[in-house]
């Protein structure tokens, strides 16, 4: 997101997303399964008119490269993700993958994206992470819901990600951006009313589910 933005008018922007998951003692973390994010009202997402990747996850045998070729016109971002897989009585296995973000069917939302990564343990498998952004209510910002499916049969956990999302496209007679933003008050305020982890490997002493909440403010400089 640019540091300087107009105070009143939203303009096209790109978004960089970075996150990490780790435990204090370095042991295998519970699996991140869902994150709910209340975005600042100065941020808007609108995918109307953007081509839709309609693979629908029907063929799980497809590789990430094959999906990228099939839906190359629907790509809206790229990045990287790190995973850790821990099978019973085995040392944790680290796995890294590039991530490709596609536009998917909106189903009434303002945007629905799918971030695909590929984990090759125990066998090459595409992990499809859903990012659905609901339309904002008057006075509020949009709400994004991120869902991560079970990885490696529940033995895998997402350790971190670094994504860049930006897409300009034509819709009718005008040009649009998937993400637009302004800086009306000097900061983007994000709320995290739900961050859900599941202990899918049944680590002793760890709850079956862990629920966290939080918030974040990212400074910006208004112009005009």
C-alpha positions in Angstrom: 0.0 0.0 0.0 1.5 3.4 -0.9 2.5 5.6 2.0 0.9 8.7 0.5 -2.7 8.6 -0.7 -5.4 11.2 -1.5 -7.6 12.1 1.5 -10.9 11.9 -0.2 -10.8 10.0 -3.5 -9.9 6.3 -3.6 -7.2 5.4 -6.1 -5.8 2.1 -7.5 -3.3 0.5 -5.2 -1.4 -2.8 -4.7 -1.4 -4.6 -1.4 1.5 -6.5 0.3 0.5 -9.0 2.9 3.0 -10.6 5.3 2.3 -13.0 8.2 4.1 -15.5 10.4 3.0 -18.3 12.7 5.3 -19.7 15.4 5.3 -21.0 18.9 7.4 -19.7 21.8 9.3 -22.9 22.1 9.7 -23.6 18.4 7.4 -26.7 18.4 5.0 -27.5 15.6 2.2 -24.9 15.8 -1.5 -25.7 15.7 -2.9 -25.2 12.2 -4.2 -21.8 11.2 -7.7 -22.5 9.8 -9.6 -19.1 9.7 -8.9 -15.4 10.0 -11.6 -12.7 10.0 -10.4 -9.2 9.1 -12.4 -6.0 9.4 -10.7 -3.7 6.9 -10.5 0.1 7.2 -13.4 1.9 5.6 -10.9 3.7 3.3 -10.1 0.4 1.6 -12.3 -1.1 -1.1 -12.2 -4.3 -3.2 -14.4 -4.7 -6.3 -13.8 -7.6 -8.8 -16.9 -7.0 -10.9 -15.9 -7.3 -14.6 -12.7 -9.2 -13.8 -12.3 -12.7 -15.4 -13.2 -15.6 -13.1 -11.1 -18.7 -12.7 -13.7 -21.5 -12.9 -11.6 -24.6 -12.2 -13.6 -24.9 -9.0 -11.2 -27.3 -7.4 -12.9 -30.2 -9.3 -9.7 -31.8 -10.4 -7.4 -32.1 -7.4 -4.8 -33.8 -9.6 -3.9 -30.5 -11.3 -0.5 -29.0 -10.4 -0.1 -25.3 -9.5 1.6 -24.8 -12.9 -1.3 -26.3 -14.8 -3.8 -24.1 -12.8 -1.7 -21.0 -13.6 -1.9 -21.8 -17.3 -5.6 -22.5 -17.3 -6.4 -19.3 -15.4 -3.6 -17.0 -16.4 -6.0 -14.1 -17.2 -7.5 -14.4 -13.7 -4.3 -14.0 -11.8 -4.4 -11.0 -9.4 -1.3 -11.7 -7.2 1.7 -13.8 -6.4 3.9 -14.6 -3.5 5.3 -17.3 -1.3 4.2 -19.5 1.6 6.0 -21.7 4.1 4.5 -24.9 5.7 5.6 -27.4 8.3 4.3 -31.0 8.3 4.6 -33.2 11.3 3.6 -36.8 11.0 3.4 -39.0 14.1 6.8 -40.1 15.5 8.6 -38.2 12.8 10.6 -35.0 12.8 8.8 -32.0 11.3 9.3 -31.4 7.6 9.7 -27.9 6.1 8.0 -27.1 2.8 8.0 -23.9 0.8 5.8 -23.0 -2.2 5.2 -20.1 -4.5 1.6 -18.8 -4.2 -0.6 -17.7 -7.1 -3.8 -15.7 -6.3 -6.7 -16.0 -8.6 -10.1 -14.2 -8.9 -12.9 -16.6 -8.2 -16.7 -16.3 -8.4 -18.0 -13.6 -6.1 -21.4 -15.1 -5.1 -22.7 -11.8 -3.9 -19.4 -10.7 -2.2 -17.4 -7.7 -3.4 -14.4 -10.0 -4.1 -13.6 -13.7 -3.7 -10.0 -14.7 -4.3 -8.3 -18.1 -4.1 -4.6 -18.3 -3.1 -3.1 -21.6 -4.3 0.1 -23.1 -3.0 1.6 -26.5 -3.6 2.8 -28.8 -0.8 4.8 -31.9 -2.0 4.6 -33.8 1.3 3.5 -36.7 1.4 2.6 -36.2 -2.3 2.3 -33.0 -4.5 -1.1 -31.4 -3.6 -2.5 -28.0 -4.3 -3.6 -26.1 -1.1 -6.4 -23.7 -2.0 -6.9 -20.9 0.5 -10.1 -18.9 0.2 -10.2 -15.1 0.7 -13.8 -13.8 0.5 -14.5 -10.1 1.0 -18.1 -9.1 1.9 -19.6 -5.8 0.7 -19.1 -3.0 3.1 -22.1 -1.6 5.1 -22.5 2.2 5.3 -19.9 3.7 7.5 -18.0 0.4 7.9 -15.2 -1.1 5.9 -15.4 -4.5 4.2 -14.9 -7.7 6.1 -12.5 -10.4 4.7 -12.7 -14.0 5.7 -9.6 -16.2 5.0 -10.0 -19.9 5.2 -7.1 -22.4 5.1 -8.0 -26.1 4.4 -6.5 -29.1 6.2 -2.9 -29.6 5.0 -1.3 -33.0 4.5 -4.4 -34.7 6.1 -4.2 -32.4 9.1 -0.5 -32.9 9.8 0.5 -29.6 8.1 0.5 -26.0 9.4 1.0 -22.7 7.6 4.1 -21.0 9.0 4.2 -17.8 7.0 3.3 -16.0 3.8 4.3 -13.0 1.7 1.7 -12.0 -1.0 1.5 -9.1 -3.4 -2.0 -8.4 -4.8 -2.5 -5.9 -7.6 -4.7 -6.0 -10.7 -5.9 -3.4 -13.2 -8.5 -4.4 -15.7 -11.1 -3.0 -18.1 -14.8 -3.1 -17.3 -17.1 -1.6 -20.0 -15.7 1.8 -21.0 -13.6 2.3 -17.9 -10.5 1.0 -16.2 -10.7 -0.5 -12.7 -8.5 -1.7 -10.0 -9.2 -4.7 -7.8 -8.1 -2.7 -4.7 -8.6 1.0 -4.2 -7.8 3.1 -1.2 -7.6 6.6 0.3 -6.0 8.0 3.5 -8.7 10.1 5.3 -7.3 10.1 8.8 -3.6 9.1 8.7 -3.9 5.4 9.4 -5.5 2.2 8.1 -7.2 0.4 11.0 -7.6 -3.3 10.8 -9.5 -5.5 13.3 -9.1 -9.2 13.8 -12.3 -10.4 15.6 -11.4 -14.1 14.9 -8.1 -16.0 14.4 -8.8 -19.7 14.7 -6.2 -22.4 15.1 -6.8 -26.2 15.4 -4.5 -28.7 17.1 -5.0 -31.3 14.3 -2.0 -33.4 15.3 -3.2 -33.7 18.9 -0.1 -32.3 20.5 -0.4 -33.0 24.3 -1.2 -30.0 26.5 -2.4 -27.9 23.6 -6.2 -27.1 23.3 -8.0 -28.7 20.4 -8.9 -25.1 19.3 -7.3 -21.8 20.0 -9.2 -18.5 19.3 -7.4 -15.2 19.2 -8.4 -11.6 18.5 -6.4 -8.4 17.8 -6.0 -5.2 15.9 -3.5 -3.3 13.9 -3.0 0.3 12.7 -0.9 1.0 9.6 0.2 4.7 9.2 -0.4 6.6 5.9 0.0 10.1 4.7 -3.0 12.0 3.3 -2.5 14.4 0.5 -4.8 17.0 -1.1 
